[in-house]
Amino acid sequence: MCTCHIKERASIVRHVRSEDNPADIGSRGCMIDELVKSKLWWHGPNFLQLPEDKWPKEAVMAVDFAKQHINNDLPEDEISIIMDKNSKVPKLTSSLKVAAKSITVADKVESLCVEIDSTRFSKWSKLLMSHSAVLYALYKFGKSAANPSNLFEKLLKLKVNSHQQPSLIMEAEVNLIKQLQQKCPPTVNVQRNLMLKLNQAGLIVCNHRIAATEKTPDLIWLPDCYEVHLLILHIHAKLFHAGPRETLNELRSLYWLCQGKRITSKVINNECQKCKLLKLKPYKMPVMPELPCERTTASAPFKHCGLDYAGPKMIKVDSETKKCWIILFTCFSTRAIHLEVVKGLDAHNFILAFRRFTARRGRPDLIVSDNQSTLKAASTLIEPCWHQNEGELQDFIARERLSWKFIIECAPWMGGFYERLIGLTKKAISHAIGNRILTFDEFNTVVIECETIVNCRPISPVDPEFKPGQAKQLALRPVDFLMPHGNINNGLPYYCFDNDPDFLPKETTGDTLMRLMHKTAAIVERFWKIWSIEYINQLREVNQNFHRQNKIADAAPEIGQVVMIKEENAIRNTWKLGIIEELNSSKDKAIRSAKVKTPNAFNC
């Protein structure tokens, strides 16, 4: 008796709240002791023991498909198109009648008004498969019913085996479009201008002057709604993200969308995530900050310096070809460089090179270099070696009492003061060596000679009126601070601080050393005077405060934004995405860096 009753009411669906649903206990799981004591599991909700008129309102919301949505009083030979009560186009449907034999299952399913929240779907195919699954469920209900109604007749004839069957998906698409046309019906002006009508499937179509055939069917009218946007994105992706023109052309082979060009362009530009990623613009760079005080304050050479790697270069070692690298130390104030050749990227080789540097140039107070994870020449080779010996390096820094600052990761322009000198060094070495492979000693000799050549470059304006033999300096060079008495450049002036030595008493050794010391101090003091007047004024004349950017975004970075992280030597499609976790402000209150959360790690 219960079985017959269930079959008779198979087409009635009721909603039960979660706290009154015993099925949730089995799906969510519970302990055995709780299951034994659960009255809901063994007896069901309490309202079932009450009369039906006292049931909760949520439980009374029944959908009787067989009685509520089918007008059985209509004659068999002629049926009027049934629209939803909320439809705003009664004039369009009241006068149109079609033969009963031409009405498909979708026409009757249209009255079901399957309520599916389309905003939960991001793809048209998934939304369509959900509607197909609903129709497949109705097919199962009608198959098990004792007296199936007209609603399920065509579904039973389809003999579907799965909700993914093509015929059922086509019926679901027709049903979905009907619901969209009912939810957003056309206005009177649109009906008049497009001469809308209903076709045999019950869809609103446009009347055009070309006869409807298989190749040129009637264009189905579509409203401007979220579901149609999903359809546009579906066609756009099927065409491998073609432009709005190609997408609209494919859309109008079956559908008509008012203002289709504007809507298609808007959807592709604003809602297609892949196209948005390919068209993203970088943020506007802030105004360039002031130069650090270490660049504009007179100090001993290499008191404040930058550090970076260059290479690798190939050398011969025992008839074998091996790699070597160059460590470049750059002085902040004098712009002098010091080069050290190392055979490896590990911390041990770096410490040995650093000891040689401090023995010849003195111990620096401040070192600025790339971030620890990116302290490398142009590859990722040094990163594993650096992290393996990170403890040894940190102990060395602590022993030497060094102040070591690392620039922000993924911001190599912050180390531009030494990156430029790396370019000059590479150019000098490539011109000197070419394609030859030297031994380690030969290569080390060439590197030291290139160091001298780079240090002899002028850092102040060259005097066009300079003549050899004058006491006036031709131009200020970094080597003048390192070797005041050097004879590398013939333009080095000769300073005479004594009178004619023939009329002076004979000097002792101590007097000679004292005179040379004062002479050297005077020369260095003169160099620093030229540096403070010409070089600093030259830096002040550089009036470039803004970065050169062609296309930039108008918006400023904000916490929570999804951004694309630019990677050098990588195509745009492989760039990583991240979420801004923190914004870092510099001394001038400008945002110059951010902490970005990526799927693998944090980048700044």
FIZA-603662 format. One record per residue (C-alpha): x, y, z; residue in one letter. Coordinates in steps of 0.1 Angstrom, whole numbers, plus 5000, padded with zeros to 4 digits. Example, Ala and Ser with C-alpha at 12.3 -4.5 7.8 and 13.67 -1.06 7.14 Angstrom:
residues 2
512349555078A 513749895071S 
END
This chain:
residues 604
500050005000M 502950245009C 504650154976T 501550244956C 501150564975H 504650664968I 504350594931K 501150794929E 502851094945R 506151054927A 505751394909S 505351594942I 508451754956V 508551914991R 511352105009H 512452005044V 514752215065R 518152075073S 517552035110E 514351825103D 515951615076N 517151265089P 519151215056A 521651475067D 522651255096I 523750975073G 525551215048S 527251425074R 528151135098G 527751095135C 528950875164M 527150545171I 525950655205D 524450965190E 522750765162L 521150525187V 519650815207K 518651015177S 514851045175K 515151225142L 516850915126W 514450655140W 511150855139H 511651135115G 510651505120P 508051585146N 505751775123F 504951455103L 502851345133Q 500751655130L 497951735105P 499251865071E 497752205077D 500052255107K 503252165089W 505952435086P 505552665056K 508852545042E 507552185042A 504252285024V 506052434994M 505152134971A 505552134934V 503051904917D 504251884882F 501351674869A 498551904882K 499952254886Q 501852314854H 499752134827I 496452254814N 494651934807N 491452114797D 492852234764L 491752054733P 494051804718E 494051954683D 494952304693E 496852434724I 497752794732S 501252874743I 501252884781I 503453164796M 504453224832D 502253444853K 504953704856N 505353724818S 505054074804K 504353974768V 500753854768P 500054014735K 502753814719L 501553474731T 497753504734S 497153524696S 499653254686L 498552904684K 500352594671V 499252234664A 499352004694A 501451754675K 504252004670S 504652084707I 507851924720T 508651814755V 510552134760A 507352334756D 505752154785K 508952154805V 508952524800E 506152554825S 508252384851L 510352694855C 513252504869V 514752734895E 518552714893I 520752994906D 522753074875S 525153304893T 526652984909R 527952884875F 530953034857S 530552834825K 527652794801W 528452424797S 528152354834K 524852544836L 523452344807L 524552014822M 522752104854S 519452164835H 520051844817S 520451664850A 517151814862V 515351684831L 516951344836Y 515551334871A 512151414858L 512551134833Y 513250894862K 510251024881F 507850984851G 509250634844K 508450514879S 504950684880A 501950454878A 500050694853N 502650914837P 501251254826S 501651424793N 504651614808L 506851294807F 505551134775E 508351274752K 510951214779L 509950854781L 510150824743K 513650964743L 514850664763K 517750844778V 520450654796N 522350954811S 521951324816H 524851364792Q 522951224763Q 523051474733P 519251474727S 518551554764L 521151834764I 519451984734M 516051974752E 517752134782A 519152414761E 515752484746V 514152484781N 516852714795L 516452964767I 512652964772K 513153054809Q 515453334800L 512953474775Q 510253464802Q 512453614829K 513553904807C 510753934780P 511154174751P 509654524752T 506854634729V 509354834708N 511654534704V 508654314694Q 507554574668R 511054644654N 512154284651L 508654144644M 509153874670L 507153554668K 507053204683L 508352914664N 507152554667Q 509452484696A 507852774716G 510953004714L 510753374705I 512453424672V 513053714648C 511153744616N 513553814587H 513253824550R 515253504544I 513153184545A 514052964574A 516052654564T 518452424580E 521352644570K 519552974578T 517252904607P 515153164625D 517353364648L 516353304685I 515953624704W 518153654735L 517853904763P 520754074780D 521253874812C 523953684831Y 523153354814E 523653504779V 526953644791H 527953284799L 526953184764L 529053464748I 532053354769L 531452994758H 531553084721I 534453314728H 536453024744A 535452784716K 536953024691L 540253024710F 539453364726H 538853544693A 537953904692G 534454054697P 533754064660R 534453694654E 532553604686T 529453804676L 529553664641N 529453304655E 526653404680L 524453554653R 524553234633S 521753104657L 520853394680Y 519953754679W 521053984707L 520154354706C 523154584708Q 525254264703G 528454444694K 528454654726R 527454364748I 529954124733T 532854364736S 531854444772K 531654074782V 534953984765I 536854274779N 535454264815N 534453904822E 536953684802C 539653614828Q 542253484803K 541853784781C 542054014811K 545353854822L 546853904787L 545754264787K 546754364823L 548654684826K 551354744852P 550854984881Y 552155334877K 555655364892M 555955624920P 558155934916V 561855844919M 563055884955P 566056094967E 569555944963L 570755774995P 573055975017C 575855725010E 575855844974R 576156214981T 578356215013T 582156205010A 583655895025S 586555665021A 586555444990P 584455124994F 583255235029K 579755185014H 579554944985C 577254724964G 577854364955L 576654144927D 577753854905Y 578553854868A 579153554845G 579653264841P 582753274820K 584552964806M 588152894816I 590652614811K 591652404841V 593852104835D 592752064799S 589152084809E 586652364804T 585052494836K 582952794847K 584053084868C 582253394880W 583153754888I 582153934921I 581854304916L 582154554945F 580954904937T 581755214958C 578755434965F 580555764965S 583555734942T 581855494917R 584955274917A 584754904912I 586754604925H 586554264908L 587253924922E 587253594902V 585753294919V 585552934908K 582152854924G 578953014937L 579152864972D 579553075003A 583152945010H 584453094977N 582553414984F 584153455018I 587653395004L 586953664978A 585553895004F 588653855025R 590853944996R 588754254989F 588854375026T 592654315027A 593154544997R 590354805000R 589554795037G 586454665056R 583154825044P 580554955068D 577654885045L 577054625018I 573954634995V 573254334973S 570454144956D 568053954978N 569553634992Q 567353414970S 568353604939T 572053674946L 573253534913K 574453644879A 571653574855A 570553234864S 569253034894T 572452844900L 573653034931I 570353004951E 570752634962P 574452684970C 573753004989W 571052855011H 573152545018Q 575852755034N 573653035047E 574652975083G 578353005075E 577853335057L 575753475085Q 578453385110D 581053555089F 578853875087I 578353875125A 582153825131R 583054115108E 580254335121R 579054415087L 575754595079S 574254405050W 571154515033K 569254315006F 567154494980I 563554384975I 563154064956E 561954104920C 563154464920A 566554464903P 566254834895W 566954904932M 570454784926G 570854994894G 573955174907F 575954844904Y 573954684876E 575154954852R 578754884861L 578354514855I 577354604820G 580554814815L 582654534830T 581154264807K 581654494777K 585254554785A 585954174791I 584154064760S 586154314739H 589454194755A 588853824753I 586353764725G 585553394720N 588853274734R 589053044765I 591853144788L 593352984818T 592453094853F 595553304857D 595153464823E 591553534829F 592253684863N 594853914848T 592454034821V 589754104847V 592154314869I 593154514838E 589554564829C 588954684865E 591554954860T 590055054826I 586555094841V 587955294871N 589655534847C 586355644832R 585456014839P 582556064864I 582556444860S 582256654828P 585456664807V 587057004804D 587257084767P 589957344772E 592357114790F 595957114778K 598656874788P 600957014814G 598357224831Q 597657194868A 593957174860K 592356824861Q 591056694828L 588156504845A 587556334878L 587955954878R 587355684904P 591055584901V 592055924914D 590655834948F 592255484948L 595755584935M 596355964938P 599955924925H 599055674898G 600455734863N 597755544845I 596555854827N 598956104812N 596556374820G 597256344858L 598456694868P 601656754887Y 601256964918Y 604257164931C 604057264968F 607757354974D 610057624961N 613057544941D 614657244960P 618157354950D 617957634975F 616457425003L 618457235029P 618856855024K 615856665036E 616056375060T 614056055054T 611456155079G 611056495063D 610656325029T 607956095041L 606156375058M 606256585026R 604956305005L 602156245030M 601056605029H 601356604992K 599156294989T 596656445013A 596556764993A 595956574961I 593156364976V 591656684992E 591656844957R 589956544942F 587256554969W 586756924962K 586256854925I 583956564934W 581756784957S 581557064931I 581356894897E 580156544904Y 577456634929I 576256924907N 576056684878Q 573856444899L 571656744908R 571256834872E 569656494864V 566056584865N 564356254856Q 561856204883N 559355974865F 559755624851H 559255564814R 556055354811Q 553955324780N 550755164792K 549855174829I 546855104850A 544855394865D 544255204898A 546755194927A 547654864944P 545454764973E 545454484998I 543554184986G 543954254948Q 544953964925V 547954064906V 550253914880M 553953894889I 556253984860K 559153744854E 562153824833E 562953594804N 559553424807A 556453454784I 553453634798R 551253314799N 553653164824T 553653454849W 552453364883K 549353514900L 549353634936G 547353824962I 548654144978I 548954075015E 550854385026E 551954725011L 555254865021N 555855245021S 559255405017S 560555715035K 558655945011D 555355765019K 555255614984A 554355244978I 557455094962R 557054724972S 554354484984A 554154145000K 552453914976V 551153564984K 551653314956T 550652944955P 554152844966N 555753124986A 555753494994F 557453744970N 558054114977C 
END
